Amino acid sequence: MTEEQKEARRLLKKQVKEQQRIDLEKNQKQVSEIRINIEWKKSKNWGYNPNAKAFIIFKDGTYEESSIFKCSGFGYDKESTVISYIFNRYLKYKLWGLIESNERDLTYGIRLNKTNPYFDFAIGTDCYYNISKKIGGKFKKIASGDMFVVYEYIDICHNN
């Protein structure tokens, strides 16, 4: 096999893998509700860090409990970062829907590039109220204390 053929084969494999990722995101199970539990854990190096876990109810009646999403460090909004991890894991199909509908009126925190749309990181938790509205849902804080906070995303759009 020539070098050109090897390169063409490598490129094709990369394109196939990328298309598989896109297809998986577009065809995610549709979400009815997400409950996000965030506990703040003390770190020697980074102060308090969020550990988030989500409980997801899908429109087909099934449910899932996520693994723990964590972040650490200084200089950015850590709480909204773990929320973005959860939104990116379970609600990317909503962003693909916005792309397909040719949406132009974007909300801060939504990135709609044509090959990898995503919910932005470290933008502030308050942004998720407008983001949720834009994607057909409602986001609200349902409980909080000194070392925890609980949020809920509910899908209110009936024609996904």
HELIX and SHEET records of a PDB file:
HELIX    1   1 GLU A    3  LYS A   26  1                                  24    
HELIX    2   2 LYS A   78  TYR A   90  1                                  13    
HELIX    3   3 LYS A   92  GLU A  100  1                                   9    
HELIX    4   4 CYS A  127  LYS A  134  1                                   8    
SHEET    1   A 5 TYR A  63  GLU A  65  0                                        
SHEET    2   A 5 GLY A  47  PHE A  58 -1                                        
SHEET    3   A 5 VAL A  31  SER A  43 -1                                        
SHEET    4   A 5 PHE A 148  ASP A 155 -1                                        
SHEET    5   A 5 GLY A 137  SER A 144 -1                                        
SHEET    1   B 3 TYR A  63  GLU A  65  0                                        
SHEET    2   B 3 GLY A  47  PHE A  58 -1                                        
SHEET    3   B 3 PHE A  69  LYS A  70 -1                                        
SHEET    1   C 2 ILE A 110  ARG A 111  0                                        
SHEET    2   C 2 TYR A 118  PHE A 119 -1                                        
END                                                                             
